[in-house]
């Protein structure tokens, strides 16, 4: 059975807002949604949010793993991370051993998965969702970025440090002939969206888990770069 997924947008004003997020998560998750894994974008702001708001999970033995697939969308300097050897010492509780070796590159042919195109952003989102779907954990928390979460992953809106809870819909079976054409897509085209999330009513109609986000939902791909 695929896991329940808690998607968190990183905080911008770290101290007070992470404290609020931490308190809300500690009352929302334990006993009902006992997280067994935390995945976090290897960017500083997401790492800070994960370690500040989910330190209680780390203390209880839940692993926190950095994952390049959950990084932000653009290739601007503000959305491009630092080399792992620069951030690793600052976050000793985070496991960086699984980070894609091409990190933080986004513009080389080897880093096409992280390129700022409609095709590649949707492909990356489908890849990380497929990975989640196949994982054995029952509950996984992901700390990522608003644009990637909204435009490519879930369609939902995320205010600063808000979170939403999702289950997986049944994957759409993509015919082999259509899947074979994916490599031929132009950078403006969307790949087949086989993996989709269904948001829980409590966050879908409650302005997010913190109550801070608009409840409007966008179609995946509509707002992606073209």
DRENMARKOL-566560 format. One record per residue (C-alpha): residue in one letter; x, y, z. Coordinates in Angstrom, 1 decimal, always signed. Layout:
! DRENMARKOL-566560
<site aa="A" xx="X" yy="Y" zz="Z"/>
...
END
This chain:
! DRENMARKOL-566560
<site aa="X" xx="+0.0" yy="+0.0" zz="+0.0"/>
<site aa="X" xx="+1.5" yy="+3.4" zz="-0.9"/>
<site aa="X" xx="+2.3" yy="+5.8" zz="+1.9"/>
<site aa="X" xx="+0.4" yy="+8.8" zz="+3.1"/>
<site aa="X" xx="+2.5" yy="+11.9" zz="+2.3"/>
<site aa="X" xx="+2.8" yy="+15.1" zz="+4.2"/>
<site aa="X" xx="+4.1" yy="+17.9" zz="+2.0"/>
<site aa="X" xx="+5.6" yy="+20.9" zz="+3.7"/>
<site aa="X" xx="+6.7" yy="+24.2" zz="+2.2"/>
<site aa="X" xx="+9.9" yy="+25.6" zz="+3.7"/>
<site aa="X" xx="+9.7" yy="+28.5" zz="+6.1"/>
<site aa="X" xx="+11.2" yy="+31.9" zz="+5.3"/>
<site aa="X" xx="+11.2" yy="+33.6" zz="+8.7"/>
<site aa="X" xx="+12.7" yy="+30.7" zz="+10.5"/>
<site aa="X" xx="+12.5" yy="+31.1" zz="+14.3"/>
<site aa="X" xx="+8.9" yy="+32.0" zz="+15.2"/>
<site aa="X" xx="+7.2" yy="+30.4" zz="+12.2"/>
<site aa="X" xx="+9.2" yy="+27.1" zz="+12.5"/>
<site aa="X" xx="+8.2" yy="+27.0" zz="+16.2"/>
<site aa="X" xx="+4.5" yy="+27.3" zz="+15.1"/>
<site aa="X" xx="+4.9" yy="+24.7" zz="+12.4"/>
<site aa="X" xx="+6.7" yy="+22.4" zz="+14.9"/>
<site aa="X" xx="+4.0" yy="+22.7" zz="+17.5"/>
<site aa="X" xx="+1.2" yy="+22.0" zz="+14.9"/>
<site aa="X" xx="+3.0" yy="+19.0" zz="+13.4"/>
<site aa="X" xx="+3.6" yy="+17.5" zz="+16.9"/>
<site aa="X" xx="-0.2" yy="+17.7" zz="+17.6"/>
<site aa="X" xx="-1.2" yy="+16.5" zz="+14.1"/>
<site aa="X" xx="+1.1" yy="+13.6" zz="+13.2"/>
<site aa="X" xx="+1.9" yy="+11.4" zz="+16.2"/>
<site aa="X" xx="-0.5" yy="+8.5" zz="+16.8"/>
<site aa="X" xx="-2.4" yy="+9.1" zz="+13.6"/>
<site aa="X" xx="+0.3" yy="+9.8" zz="+11.1"/>
<site aa="X" xx="+3.5" yy="+8.3" zz="+12.6"/>
<site aa="X" xx="+6.2" yy="+9.4" zz="+10.1"/>
<site aa="X" xx="+8.8" yy="+6.8" zz="+9.3"/>
<site aa="X" xx="+10.9" yy="+8.9" zz="+6.9"/>
<site aa="X" xx="+11.6" yy="+12.6" zz="+6.2"/>
<site aa="X" xx="+12.8" yy="+13.6" zz="+2.7"/>
<site aa="X" xx="+14.1" yy="+17.2" zz="+2.3"/>
<site aa="X" xx="+15.4" yy="+19.3" zz="-0.6"/>
<site aa="X" xx="+19.2" yy="+19.8" zz="-0.1"/>
<site aa="X" xx="+18.8" yy="+23.6" zz="-0.2"/>
<site aa="X" xx="+19.6" yy="+25.6" zz="+3.0"/>
<site aa="X" xx="+16.1" yy="+26.9" zz="+3.6"/>
<site aa="X" xx="+14.5" yy="+23.5" zz="+3.4"/>
<site aa="X" xx="+17.2" yy="+21.9" zz="+5.5"/>
<site aa="X" xx="+16.7" yy="+24.6" zz="+8.2"/>
<site aa="X" xx="+13.0" yy="+24.1" zz="+8.2"/>
<site aa="X" xx="+13.2" yy="+20.3" zz="+8.4"/>
<site aa="X" xx="+15.7" yy="+20.3" zz="+11.2"/>
<site aa="X" xx="+13.9" yy="+23.0" zz="+13.2"/>
<site aa="X" xx="+10.4" yy="+21.8" zz="+12.9"/>
<site aa="X" xx="+11.0" yy="+18.0" zz="+12.8"/>
<site aa="X" xx="+13.8" yy="+17.7" zz="+15.3"/>
<site aa="X" xx="+11.5" yy="+15.6" zz="+17.5"/>
<site aa="X" xx="+11.2" yy="+13.0" zz="+14.7"/>
<site aa="X" xx="+15.0" yy="+13.0" zz="+14.3"/>
<site aa="X" xx="+15.4" yy="+12.5" zz="+18.1"/>
<site aa="X" xx="+13.0" yy="+9.5" zz="+18.0"/>
<site aa="X" xx="+15.1" yy="+7.8" zz="+15.3"/>
<site aa="X" xx="+13.2" yy="+8.8" zz="+12.1"/>
<site aa="X" xx="+15.8" yy="+9.3" zz="+9.3"/>
<site aa="X" xx="+16.0" yy="+12.6" zz="+7.5"/>
<site aa="X" xx="+17.4" yy="+12.2" zz="+4.0"/>
<site aa="X" xx="+18.3" yy="+14.9" zz="+1.5"/>
<site aa="X" xx="+16.9" yy="+14.3" zz="-2.0"/>
<site aa="X" xx="+17.8" yy="+16.4" zz="-5.0"/>
<site aa="X" xx="+14.5" yy="+15.5" zz="-6.7"/>
<site aa="X" xx="+12.6" yy="+17.8" zz="-4.3"/>
<site aa="X" xx="+14.6" yy="+21.0" zz="-5.1"/>
<site aa="X" xx="+13.0" yy="+24.2" zz="-6.4"/>
<site aa="X" xx="+12.1" yy="+24.8" zz="-10.1"/>
<site aa="X" xx="+14.2" yy="+27.5" zz="-11.6"/>
<site aa="X" xx="+17.9" yy="+27.6" zz="-12.4"/>
<site aa="X" xx="+18.3" yy="+31.1" zz="-10.9"/>
<site aa="X" xx="+21.0" yy="+31.4" zz="-8.2"/>
<site aa="X" xx="+18.3" yy="+31.7" zz="-5.5"/>
<site aa="X" xx="+16.9" yy="+28.3" zz="-6.5"/>
<site aa="X" xx="+20.2" yy="+26.5" zz="-7.0"/>
<site aa="X" xx="+21.8" yy="+24.8" zz="-4.0"/>
<site aa="X" xx="+25.3" yy="+24.7" zz="-2.7"/>
<site aa="X" xx="+27.7" yy="+21.8" zz="-3.0"/>
<site aa="X" xx="+27.0" yy="+19.1" zz="-0.4"/>
<site aa="X" xx="+30.3" yy="+19.4" zz="+1.3"/>
<site aa="X" xx="+29.4" yy="+23.0" zz="+2.1"/>
<site aa="X" xx="+26.0" yy="+22.2" zz="+3.7"/>
<site aa="X" xx="+26.7" yy="+18.8" zz="+5.2"/>
<site aa="X" xx="+28.6" yy="+20.1" zz="+8.3"/>
<site aa="X" xx="+25.8" yy="+22.5" zz="+9.1"/>
<site aa="X" xx="+23.2" yy="+19.7" zz="+9.3"/>
<site aa="X" xx="+24.8" yy="+16.7" zz="+11.0"/>
<site aa="X" xx="+21.4" yy="+15.0" zz="+11.5"/>
<site aa="X" xx="+20.7" yy="+14.8" zz="+7.8"/>
<site aa="X" xx="+21.7" yy="+11.9" zz="+5.6"/>
<site aa="X" xx="+23.2" yy="+13.3" zz="+2.4"/>
<site aa="X" xx="+24.5" yy="+10.0" zz="+1.0"/>
<site aa="X" xx="+21.5" yy="+9.6" zz="-1.4"/>
<site aa="X" xx="+21.8" yy="+13.0" zz="-3.1"/>
<site aa="X" xx="+22.2" yy="+12.7" zz="-6.9"/>
<site aa="X" xx="+25.9" yy="+13.3" zz="-7.7"/>
<site aa="X" xx="+25.0" yy="+15.9" zz="-10.3"/>
<site aa="X" xx="+23.7" yy="+18.2" zz="-7.5"/>
<site aa="X" xx="+23.6" yy="+21.3" zz="-7.6"/>
<site aa="X" xx="+24.0" yy="+21.4" zz="-11.4"/>
<site aa="X" xx="+20.9" yy="+22.2" zz="-13.4"/>
<site aa="X" xx="+22.1" yy="+23.2" zz="-16.9"/>
<site aa="X" xx="+24.4" yy="+20.4" zz="-18.1"/>
<site aa="X" xx="+23.1" yy="+17.5" zz="-20.2"/>
<site aa="X" xx="+23.8" yy="+15.2" zz="-17.3"/>
<site aa="X" xx="+21.4" yy="+17.3" zz="-15.1"/>
<site aa="X" xx="+18.5" yy="+17.4" zz="-17.6"/>
<site aa="X" xx="+16.2" yy="+16.0" zz="-14.9"/>
<site aa="X" xx="+16.6" yy="+19.3" zz="-13.0"/>
<site aa="X" xx="+16.3" yy="+21.6" zz="-16.0"/>
<site aa="X" xx="+13.9" yy="+24.5" zz="-15.9"/>
<site aa="X" xx="+11.5" yy="+23.3" zz="-18.7"/>
<site aa="X" xx="+7.9" yy="+22.2" zz="-18.6"/>
<site aa="X" xx="+8.8" yy="+18.7" zz="-19.7"/>
<site aa="X" xx="+11.7" yy="+18.2" zz="-17.3"/>
<site aa="X" xx="+9.9" yy="+19.7" zz="-14.2"/>
<site aa="X" xx="+6.9" yy="+17.4" zz="-14.8"/>
<site aa="X" xx="+9.2" yy="+14.5" zz="-15.4"/>
<site aa="X" xx="+11.0" yy="+15.1" zz="-12.2"/>
<site aa="X" xx="+7.8" yy="+15.4" zz="-10.2"/>
<site aa="X" xx="+6.6" yy="+12.1" zz="-11.7"/>
<site aa="X" xx="+9.9" yy="+10.5" zz="-10.8"/>
<site aa="X" xx="+9.8" yy="+11.5" zz="-7.1"/>
<site aa="X" xx="+6.1" yy="+10.5" zz="-6.9"/>
<site aa="X" xx="+6.8" yy="+7.1" zz="-8.4"/>
<site aa="X" xx="+9.6" yy="+6.7" zz="-5.8"/>
<site aa="X" xx="+7.3" yy="+7.6" zz="-3.0"/>
<site aa="X" xx="+4.6" yy="+5.3" zz="-4.3"/>
<site aa="X" xx="+6.9" yy="+2.3" zz="-4.2"/>
<site aa="X" xx="+8.5" yy="+3.0" zz="-0.8"/>
<site aa="X" xx="+7.6" yy="+0.6" zz="+2.2"/>
<site aa="X" xx="+7.0" yy="+3.4" zz="+4.8"/>
<site aa="X" xx="+3.4" yy="+4.1" zz="+5.8"/>
<site aa="X" xx="+3.9" yy="+7.8" zz="+6.3"/>
<site aa="X" xx="+6.5" yy="+10.0" zz="+4.7"/>
<site aa="X" xx="+7.1" yy="+13.7" zz="+5.3"/>
<site aa="X" xx="+8.6" yy="+15.9" zz="+2.5"/>
<site aa="X" xx="+10.0" yy="+19.4" zz="+3.0"/>
<site aa="X" xx="+10.2" yy="+21.1" zz="-0.4"/>
<site aa="X" xx="+9.4" yy="+24.4" zz="-2.2"/>
<site aa="X" xx="+6.1" yy="+26.1" zz="-3.0"/>
<site aa="X" xx="+6.6" yy="+26.4" zz="-6.8"/>
<site aa="X" xx="+7.6" yy="+22.8" zz="-7.3"/>
<site aa="X" xx="+4.9" yy="+21.4" zz="-5.0"/>
<site aa="X" xx="+2.1" yy="+23.5" zz="-6.5"/>
<site aa="X" xx="+3.0" yy="+23.5" zz="-10.2"/>
<site aa="X" xx="+4.4" yy="+20.0" zz="-10.6"/>
<site aa="X" xx="+3.5" yy="+17.8" zz="-7.7"/>
<site aa="X" xx="+0.1" yy="+18.4" zz="-6.1"/>
<site aa="X" xx="-1.6" yy="+21.5" zz="-7.7"/>
<site aa="X" xx="-2.4" yy="+22.9" zz="-4.2"/>
<site aa="X" xx="-1.2" yy="+26.2" zz="-2.8"/>
<site aa="X" xx="+1.3" yy="+26.5" zz="+0.0"/>
<site aa="X" xx="+1.8" yy="+29.6" zz="+2.1"/>
<site aa="X" xx="+5.0" yy="+30.1" zz="+4.0"/>
<site aa="X" xx="+5.7" yy="+27.0" zz="+6.2"/>
<site aa="X" xx="+2.3" yy="+25.5" zz="+5.5"/>
<site aa="X" xx="+1.7" yy="+21.8" zz="+5.0"/>
<site aa="X" xx="-0.9" yy="+19.5" zz="+3.3"/>
<site aa="X" xx="-1.7" yy="+15.8" zz="+3.6"/>
<site aa="X" xx="-2.2" yy="+13.4" zz="+0.7"/>
<site aa="X" xx="-2.9" yy="+9.9" zz="-0.3"/>
<site aa="X" xx="-2.0" yy="+8.4" zz="-3.7"/>
<site aa="X" xx="-4.6" yy="+7.9" zz="-6.4"/>
<site aa="X" xx="-4.2" yy="+4.6" zz="-8.3"/>
<site aa="X" xx="-1.5" yy="+5.1" zz="-10.9"/>
<site aa="X" xx="-2.7" yy="+5.6" zz="-14.5"/>
<site aa="X" xx="-1.4" yy="+2.8" zz="-16.8"/>
<site aa="X" xx="+0.6" yy="+4.4" zz="-19.6"/>
<site aa="X" xx="+0.6" yy="+2.4" zz="-22.8"/>
<site aa="X" xx="+4.1" yy="+1.3" zz="-23.8"/>
<site aa="X" xx="+3.8" yy="+3.2" zz="-27.1"/>
<site aa="X" xx="+3.0" yy="+6.4" zz="-25.3"/>
<site aa="X" xx="+5.8" yy="+5.9" zz="-22.7"/>
<site aa="X" xx="+8.3" yy="+5.3" zz="-25.5"/>
<site aa="X" xx="+7.5" yy="+8.8" zz="-27.0"/>
<site aa="X" xx="+8.4" yy="+10.6" zz="-23.7"/>
<site aa="X" xx="+12.0" yy="+10.9" zz="-24.7"/>
<site aa="X" xx="+11.0" yy="+12.6" zz="-27.9"/>
<site aa="X" xx="+8.9" yy="+15.3" zz="-26.2"/>
<site aa="X" xx="+9.8" yy="+18.9" zz="-26.8"/>
<site aa="X" xx="+10.7" yy="+21.0" zz="-23.7"/>
<site aa="X" xx="+7.3" yy="+22.6" zz="-23.8"/>
<site aa="X" xx="+5.3" yy="+19.3" zz="-23.7"/>
<site aa="X" xx="+4.1" yy="+17.4" zz="-20.6"/>
<site aa="X" xx="+5.0" yy="+13.7" zz="-20.1"/>
<site aa="X" xx="+2.2" yy="+11.3" zz="-19.1"/>
<site aa="X" xx="+1.1" yy="+12.0" zz="-15.5"/>
<site aa="X" xx="+0.7" yy="+8.5" zz="-14.2"/>
<site aa="X" xx="+1.1" yy="+9.4" zz="-10.5"/>
<site aa="X" xx="-1.3" yy="+11.8" zz="-8.8"/>
<site aa="X" xx="-2.0" yy="+12.8" zz="-5.3"/>
<site aa="X" xx="-5.4" yy="+13.2" zz="-3.6"/>
<site aa="X" xx="-5.5" yy="+15.7" zz="-0.8"/>
<site aa="X" xx="-7.2" yy="+15.0" zz="+2.5"/>
<site aa="X" xx="-10.3" yy="+17.1" zz="+3.2"/>
<site aa="X" xx="-8.9" yy="+18.5" zz="+6.4"/>
<site aa="X" xx="-6.1" yy="+20.4" zz="+4.6"/>
<site aa="X" xx="-7.8" yy="+20.7" zz="+1.2"/>
<site aa="X" xx="-10.7" yy="+22.7" zz="+2.7"/>
<site aa="X" xx="-8.9" yy="+24.1" zz="+5.7"/>
<site aa="X" xx="-6.5" yy="+26.5" zz="+4.0"/>
<site aa="X" xx="-3.7" yy="+23.9" zz="+4.6"/>
<site aa="X" xx="-2.6" yy="+22.3" zz="+7.8"/>
<site aa="X" xx="-1.6" yy="+25.7" zz="+9.3"/>
<site aa="X" xx="-4.7" yy="+27.4" zz="+7.9"/>
<site aa="X" xx="-2.6" yy="+29.9" zz="+6.0"/>
<site aa="X" xx="-2.9" yy="+28.9" zz="+2.3"/>
<site aa="X" xx="-5.5" yy="+29.6" zz="-0.4"/>
<site aa="X" xx="-7.7" yy="+26.6" zz="-1.1"/>
<site aa="X" xx="-7.6" yy="+26.9" zz="-4.9"/>
<site aa="X" xx="-6.2" yy="+24.0" zz="-6.8"/>
<site aa="X" xx="-4.3" yy="+24.3" zz="-10.1"/>
<site aa="X" xx="-3.9" yy="+21.6" zz="-12.8"/>
<site aa="X" xx="-0.5" yy="+20.1" zz="-12.9"/>
<site aa="X" xx="+1.6" yy="+21.6" zz="-15.6"/>
<site aa="X" xx="-0.5" yy="+24.7" zz="-16.3"/>
<site aa="X" xx="+1.9" yy="+27.1" zz="-14.5"/>
<site aa="X" xx="+5.1" yy="+25.3" zz="-15.5"/>
<site aa="X" xx="+7.8" yy="+27.0" zz="-17.5"/>
<site aa="X" xx="+7.4" yy="+26.9" zz="-21.3"/>
END
